[in-house]
Amino acid sequence: MLQRKELDSVSTQYVQTIQRSGENLLNIINDVLDMSKIEAGMMRIESAPFSIRGLVHSVETIFHARVSEKGLLLSANVEESGPDKVEGDATRLTQILINLVGNSIKFTSKGTIAIKITNEGIENNKVKTGIVVIDSGIGIEPDKLQKI
């Protein structure tokens, strides 16, 4: 209902963030349900066109307040040489980025968190991308890296 009202640009951004956050909470509930699908061998990856830049911007927006509260800097870089419109499972990719960035915020007390999407080329008509989340937090113990 609030989205239908005439709002200034800041309020509109807040309302859009609330909307996306609500959708993400619903996705978390669906994740719990997906766990049973995974265990039963019935998990399906969806495939639909989406904007990679729009997805990354949404993740940045979701975490804006938490990053600001901690005095951190969150940046995102999607290489210009890669296409913006891709086909894949935007919901799963969003879940992964939310988990990675959320953990980065949790374990970073000062400094930066960066999302980097690189263009790794096109092979057999498929776009290959590199997705990295880097932070200046405490890191992961070396003996645990292989398991992760």
N, C-alpha and C positions, 0 to 999 in steps of 0.2 A: 504494500500500500504506500509506503514511504517513497518507493522508487517512482511512483506516478505523480508525486508532488513536484512543484518547481523548487529546485534546490540550487544553492551556489555550487561552484566546482569542487570545493573541499568536501562539502556535505555529500555530494554525489559520489565522490571517491570513497568516502566512509561507508555509504550505503552499499556500493558495489563490493567493497571488502567484506562487509557483513554477509552479503548474499553468497560470495564465494566461500567464505568461511563456513557458512551453514551447509553449503554443498559439500565441502570437504569433510565436515563432521558426518554427513550422511555417507560419504565414501568410506570413512573409517568404520562405520557400522557394517557397511558392505564388505570391508576387508575381513572383519571377524567372520562373516558368513562365508567369505571366499576360502578361509582356512579349511573349513570342512570340505569344500570342493577340491582343494589341493590334495588333502588327505585321501579323498575318494578318487583322485585322478581325473577329475571332471573340470579343471580350470581351463577357461577359454580366454585367450588374448583377443581383444576386440581390435578392429582396424578401421579407422575412419580418418579423413583429412582433418588436420588442425594446424594452427600457427605455432611454431616453436617459440618465436619471440613473444607472442601473446601468453603462452603457457609460462615462460620464465618470468615475464612481468607480473603475472598473477601470483607466482610464488614469492617474488620480491615484496609485493603489496601485502600478502598475508603476514609476513614477518616484520614489516616496517616498524610497528609499535614496539615489539619485543627487542629488536635490534637497537632502536633509539633509547629504550629504557636502560639497556646495558652499556650504552655509549660505544657500541660497535659500528663498524661500517660494513654494509652488505652491498656488494656490487655484482653485476651480471654482465657477461659478454657473450654474445652469440656472433660467431664469425660471419662477416658480411658475405663471404664467398659461398656460404651454404644457402640452400633454399629456405624460405620461411614456411611455406606450406609443405607439410610432409604427411605421410599416412602412417598411422600406428595407433597405439593405445594411449591416448592422452591422459586418461584417468590413472593408469598404472604409472606412467612417467611422473605425473604430478605427485602421486603417493610417494614414489621413491625420492624425488627432490625434497618434498616436505619432511620426510624422515631424515635425510642427510643434513639439510639446513637446520632442522630442529635440533639434531644432535650437536651440530657445530655451535649453535647458540648456547646450548646447555654447557658445553665443555670449553667455551672460549670466554675468558673474563675480560680481555682487552685485545684490541686489534681489529682484524678484518676477517670477513668471510666472503669468498668469491665463488660464483657459479660460472663455469666456462663451458661453452658448447662449441666444439670445433668441427670443421668440415674435414672428414677423413676420405672424401672422394665418393665416386659413384662406381659401383661394381655390379654387373648383371642387372642393370636397371634399378638398383637399390641404393639409396643414400645411406652412407655410413657416417655416423657422428660420434664424436668423443664427448662424454659428459663427465665433468669433474667438479667436485665441491672441495675447495681448499679453505682451511682456516688457520688462524694463528693460535689455536687452542693447545691443550696438553698432548694431543696426539694419541696414537694407539700403540700399545706395547708391541715391540718387534715380533715376539713369539706368537702374537695373536693375528698378525697381518695375513699369514698364509691361510688361516681358517676363514677369515673374512673374505 
